[in-house]
């Protein structure tokens, strides 16, 4: 089963960059984004995710929201806000951890 949802570019790009550290570099980032992005908007992507991808993205976003700006630093406030918006969009779309 898949889910299609609109999420901020900032968080999914950051997520895919961190995921490439677990894989084999930039090729993974491009592959992941090409695999999930169905539409590119000004500040958002419309993505189609498998259940596993959606749960992992939700878990990652929730982690950043829980850590928050106080621990990450104010220079990361945009990423935290993007993580919050990503989490909210996924929850609204029915994704559960």
C-alpha positions as a printed NumPy array, in Angstrom:
array([[ 0.   ,  0.   ,  0.   ],
       [ 1.181,  3.545, -0.73 ],
       [ 0.343,  7.015,  0.499],
       [ 0.551, 10.293, -1.408],
       [ 1.132, 13.428,  0.644],
       [ 2.479, 16.989,  0.259],
       [ 5.465, 17.648,  2.51 ],
       [ 8.088, 20.403,  2.845],
       [11.173, 20.12 ,  0.669],
       [13.5  , 21.054,  3.524],
       [12.845, 18.009,  5.662],
       [12.688, 15.311,  2.989],
       [15.88 , 16.61 ,  1.361],
       [17.622, 16.553,  4.746],
       [16.19 , 13.09 ,  5.45 ],
       [17.429, 11.742,  2.121],
       [20.915, 13.21 ,  2.694],
       [21.131, 11.489,  6.074],
       [19.852,  8.245,  4.55 ],
       [22.642,  8.306,  1.969],
       [25.132,  8.039,  4.831],
       [23.697,  4.57 ,  5.458],
       [23.883,  3.673,  1.775],
       [26.463,  4.517, -0.875],
       [26.456,  8.297, -1.272],
       [24.779, 10.879, -3.481],
       [23.384,  8.312, -5.915],
       [21.099,  7.059, -3.151],
       [19.807, 10.572, -2.469],
       [18.904, 11.129, -6.113],
       [17.432,  7.641, -6.354],
       [15.297,  8.123, -3.219],
       [13.966, 11.504, -4.319],
       [13.344, 10.295, -7.876],
       [11.562,  7.248, -6.48 ],
       [ 9.167,  9.09 , -4.172],
       [ 8.611, 12.573, -5.651],
       [ 5.614, 12.728, -7.968],
       [ 5.321, 16.51 , -8.172],
       [ 7.61 , 19.415, -7.332],
       [ 6.055, 22.623, -5.989],
       [ 7.781, 25.825, -4.851],
       [ 8.382, 24.763, -1.236],
       [ 6.89 , 21.263, -1.152],
       [ 7.114, 17.908, -2.819],
       [ 4.142, 15.689, -3.443],
       [ 5.502, 12.267, -2.611],
       [ 4.21 ,  8.733, -2.907],
       [ 5.608,  6.571, -0.137],
       [ 5.312,  2.939,  0.783],
       [ 4.043,  2.229,  4.29 ],
       [ 7.596,  1.502,  5.439],
       [ 8.972,  4.714,  3.903],
       [ 6.147,  6.76 ,  5.421],
       [ 6.681,  5.261,  8.884],
       [10.432,  5.859,  8.704],
       [ 9.927,  9.46 ,  7.576],
       [ 7.378,  9.988, 10.359],
       [ 9.755,  8.523, 12.943],
       [12.591, 10.745, 11.714],
       [10.397, 13.862, 11.72 ],
       [ 9.077, 13.059, 15.182],
       [12.641, 12.641, 16.449],
       [13.576, 16.144, 15.263],
       [10.411, 17.635, 16.717],
       [11.084, 15.966, 20.078],
       [14.693, 17.162, 20.179],
       [13.606, 20.66 , 19.245],
       [15.413, 23.898, 18.689],
       [16.799, 24.149, 22.217],
       [19.   , 21.087, 21.76 ],
       [19.738, 21.5  , 18.051],
       [20.33 , 25.25 , 18.154],
       [18.439, 28.151, 16.676],
       [20.253, 27.777, 13.35 ],
       [18.251, 24.538, 12.94 ],
       [14.847, 26.135, 13.588],
       [13.866, 25.868,  9.903],
       [14.581, 22.147,  9.889],
       [12.605, 21.629, 13.098],
       [ 9.645, 23.584, 11.675],
       [ 9.842, 21.536,  8.485],
       [ 9.978, 18.313, 10.527],
       [ 6.876, 19.411, 12.441],
       [ 5.01 , 20.16 ,  9.199],
       [ 6.117, 16.811,  7.749],
       [ 4.974, 14.952, 10.867],
       [ 1.624, 16.753, 10.847],
       [ 1.049, 16.016,  7.142],
       [ 1.864, 12.325,  7.57 ],
       [-0.334, 11.969, 10.665],
       [-3.187, 13.767,  8.895],
       [-2.774, 11.316,  5.989],
       [-3.201,  8.432,  8.436],
       [ 0.399,  7.244,  8.883],
       [ 0.995,  5.601, 12.243],
       [ 4.281,  4.541, 13.798]])
